[in-house]
Amino acid sequence: MAEKIDVEFIENFLVVWNPSSGSELYRKGFYGKPLGIAKPKTPEFNVPLILDMMEGLYLSQKRMITVHEGSERKKVSIRKLQQMAKRLYEEFEEKYAVYRDLRDKGLIVTPGIKFGCDFAVYKYGPGVEHAPYMVSVKKTESAITATEIVKAGRLATTVRKRFIIAVSDLEKGRIDYLIFKWFKA
């Protein structure tokens, strides 16, 4: 097994200070954002890599990174990362279950805030293609109105993406994906 990459926990983010380690993580699955580089043209960069909490938790669980904090470099447990993520994300468990499921299926998952959804999902990665999917996560008991579906569908069509609702049922350990296709009558 490869050596774990060293990551520092600062506030609500995780930082890979070593640029070659950050480039390695980015190359392995487009994890994180290189500091100050909105859209990297290559997976090689000479700046720190910033991971969000969801990515950091996933990479910790996959034993790809080791997270520490403070000047004494105290190890941060997976449990602590989960607790921090729960404070940051509404309905964290459902969203993380979907994130993990999509990543485990080999897809690239990034925050979807600029598309008004939970995740933008790629087959090949940002910079290689435009995200073909936008995913909104719902609990099984959540309601969604026809108006919400139409709004999301119109937005998805405008940005040339497929709109997906991921329904996360934590009790059954199941995720259903509802993909909407729009057509003109």
JOBELTA-V861576 format. One record per backbone hydrogen bond with DSSP energy under -0.5 kcal/mol. NH is the residue of the N-H (numbers start at 1). CO is the residue of the C=O. Records with the same first field share a line. If there is no record, write none. Layout:
BEGIN
NH->CO / CO
END
This chain:
BEGIN
5->64
7->66
8->15
9->68
10->8 / 13
13->10
14->51
15->8
16->49
17->15
19->17
22->18
23->19
24->20
25->21
26->22
27->23
28->24
29->25 / 26
30->26
31->25
33->50
35->48
37->34
38->36
45->43
49->16
50->33
51->14 / 49
56->52
57->53
58->54
59->55
60->56
61->57
62->58
63->60
64->59
65->59
66->5
68->7
69->74
73->70
74->69
76->67
77->75
81->77
82->78
83->79
84->80
85->81
86->82
87->83
88->84
89->85
92->89
95->91
96->92
97->93
98->94
99->95
100->96
101->97
102->98
103->99
104->100
105->101
106->103
107->102
108->122
109->107
110->120
112->118
115->112
116->113
117->112
118->135
119->135
120->110
121->133
122->108
127->129
128->125
129->125
133->121
134->162
135->119
136->164
138->166
140->168
142->139
149->145
150->146
151->147
152->148
153->149
154->150
155->151
156->152
157->153
158->154
159->155
160->157
161->156
162->132
163->180
164->134
165->178
166->136 / 164
167->165 / 176
168->138 / 166
169->167 / 174
170->168
173->169
174->169
176->167
178->165 / 176
179->177
180->163
END
